[in-house]
Amino acid sequence: MEKTLVQKNNTGKRAQEITLRILLNGMLRELGNGKFYQGVPKYDPLTAQALGKTRYSLYMRFEMKKSGLFLFAPISYRSESAFHEYDFPVWAVDHNHNKAFEVHLEELTEMIYREFCDTFNEKGSARFIERVESSIRNLQLTAEAILERQTTIGYSFLESEQMLPAGHNLHPFTKSRMGFSEEEQKRYAPEFGHGFQLDYFLIHKDCISEQSLPGISAKEIFAILASVPEQYYFDNMADYYIVPCHPWEAQYLMSTEEYPEMIGSGQVIHIGKLGEEFYATSSIRTLYSPEFKWMLKFSLHVLMTGSVRTNSLKDLRRGYASSVWWDDRKDLFEVDFPGFKLLSEPSTLSVYFKDINVDSFNILIRENPFSAQDKVLLLARLCQDESTGHDHFANHFFTTLAENLQIKPEQAIVSWFTRYVGLLLSPLNTLFKEFGMAPEVHQQNLLIRLDDDLLPQTIYVRDGQGYLLRESFKAKYKKSIQECPEIEELFIRDNRLLDIISHHLLVSNFAALVSSLGKTGLIREKELIHILYAEFAHLHESDPSDFTDYALHQRYWAVKSNLRSAVLDVDGGINASSISYAKVPNLLHRHFFSEQLIHPKGTEVVFKRYFAKEDVTISMRPIDLEQDLEMLHEWFNREHAIKIWQMNWPIDELETYYRLMLPSDEAHSYIISSNGEASCNIEVYWACRDIVGDYYEVLPTDYGTHQFIAPTDPKKKYVSPSTQSMVDYVFAQPEVGKMVGEGSVDSLASMMNKAHVGFRVDKVIEMPHKKANLNFCYREWYWEKFPHNKNIAITTNITKNEQ
């Protein structure tokens, strides 16, 4: 018997927190207007007033340009990707009006709306706020329903589909169901767990258009579901189909102006509720019965997340076309990949009245391979944007797995994740490279059949309308298109398709899963990133494709702008091409992230070396902002610093600069001391996250440095020892491939100093703030200049006598 998860948090508060988290992370991805901010400032009393009221030391600071202020959201969990968790309240700091204040939900929602709009629209803002608030009410309602069910945790298909209290963590309206009343939600939404009968109609064959694979008949499938009651028998009943409809949609149809004429024509006859009960899955409109071999995907005129969820004729054509296309190829494919299945929608049905499609009757019939005895996990169940802690489903799942395998939870996660990635990546690569196909494998479309220990056994992907084909393969499938013209609708431009793959697989699937597993506290996200990188690298070496190249080498991954679409009221269900994409940093590049260089721990000395020729001991330590800020401020206001460094800012601005830099993934600042006297400031930066990466084909193994030597007395500069120490320290890190620099062309001394240790100028670049010499240095070049440095040991306790 499995344990029961009891979520003790207040459901209303949790609903608001989940929604605000999704909004903030969405803004972070799509606008890139957020940066980490560390600590409480000394020289910015207004910000200190706000942050002093929290118990956190790390925040996300959002620059809200349209509102003229900064938002500070306390970070309760920092993810390697933009799936952070925040504590609340969020604080606003408005320097223009000298005030700091707590930001409430409606204020924050309006600010976010304003930030995305070129022109503020009162009606648009009200509509956006209404949909956010509706989603929050539904989040609370569904969370309470799941609590009341007190279900013993199992892993059936139906439970996995229905136990999603937090919903879709990449959409601001995660539980938006506008059109359902509260009572209708309780009747038809999956979280409430109720079965219900379908509503049936008799419809004349002249009104029906059916597309089915050979041997499959929608008419026969529906006839199995329900028998026509005797009172509806008539002479030409053989000319009629019995057609099911979602019961909510049936009521909607009956309320339309066209319905009385349809009924009066005798071509459409309403029978009512019949047959066995079906259950809502996570999409609400796709219904499941463990006793029936098909799932039924109905139309619902309900506004869910970003679209009214009706089946368009295009959806039907694409679902059928993908089944035709796949039916000719799946046997060959599954010989090589028996652990990967694409679920087909081999039959569709649509109804016309007076030659006009009645979309309430549009149905897709999907194969159902899941019995009540199967252990099945919907990926979204692992990726939910829940709060951290023991009520996190992923925490429970992997603790149970560890008990089953009799190993530690961290090892259990590694085993599970490695097997999952192995089952998924190679088939997807073959589909893309050899078949020219890419299914939309986001977390709501991917199901995992588990073995008795709960390890992944088989991957299932659904939603045939999203089984997309590469434009470059169209000539290869000319014959298939001739036999089934609808297949042509599946083709997408190759570049666009790679962006779609990026959103669905790399971000919604892998990045969300890695973050969710990290939030359990059982494993560090970076360990999972190393596994994921190794799998991609191995695949790229053995079977390279544009897909593996994109995943490994693209500096930024594409992600759908769901928040922007929601603000601008763009319906991606009607016109997918209208969806824009934003860019997020490549998560796999974190494999090469140097914690030592960019996130050093503490402020103690990290490097020390004695130089006999100059009789100087050089030591290096991360800056201590509380102790070093005033010194750095004085340094940057020295005459020789002002022209080149241009950091002679007021001390409050300099403090802000460091409070944003030190917790970032971009750079870190160090103090170099010569014979115990502070003499130099260096910044080490990760080039792929720095602006310099925009000017050449940057690699994730590129790291750069900025160096400022404070003394003007030549006897105290120790330029060569300081520079060598800096390069020694950077090259000592195994993640570093080469060093990069972009010194101002006006700084001849800087370039001569770099050339002295092996840097070579590649080209001159025009940056927004300077004209610079782009230069590089490899270890071999450095060691060619200083052969004895090859054997320098990086240590913090080397002494003059030992050297």
Secondary structure, DSSP 4 states (H G I P E B T S, - for coil): --------S-HHHHHHHHHHHHHHHHHHHHH--EEEEES--SS-HHHHHHHTTSS-SEEEEEEETTTTEEEEEEEEE--SSS--EE-S-EEEEETTTTEEEEEPHHHHHHHHHHHH-SS--HHHHHHHHHHHHHHHHHHHHHHHHHHHHTPPP---HHHHHH--SS--TTSTTTT-EET--HHHHHHHSGGG--EEEEEEEEEEGGGEEEEE-TT--HHHHHHHH-PPPGGG--TTGGGEEEEEE-HHHHHHHHTSTTHHHHHHTTSEEEEEEEEEEEEE-TTSSEEE-TTSSEEEE-----EETTEE----HHHHHHHHHHHHHHHTTHHHHHHH-TTEEEPP--EEEEEEETTEE-GGG-EEEEE----TT--EEEHHHHH--PPSSTT-HHHHHHHHHHHHHTS-HHHHHHHHHHHHHHHHHHHHHHIIIII-EEE---TTTEEEEE-TTS-EEEEEE--GGGEEEEGGGTGGGHHHHHH-GGGGGGEE-HHHHHHHHIIIIIIIIIIHHHHHHHHTTSS-HHHHHHHHHHHHHHHHHHS--HHHHHHHH-SEEEEE-HHHHHHTT--TTT-GGG--EEEEE-GGGGGG--HHHHS--SSS--EEEEETTTTEEEEEEE--HHHHHHHHHHHHTSHHHHHHH-----HHHHHHHHHHHTTSSSEEEEEEEETTEEEEEEEEEEGGGSGGGGGTT--TTEEEEEEEE---SHHHH-HHHHHHHHHHHHHTSTT--EEEEEEETT-HHHHHHHHHTT-EEEEEEE-SS-EEEEEEEEHHHHHHH-GGGGG----S---TTT-
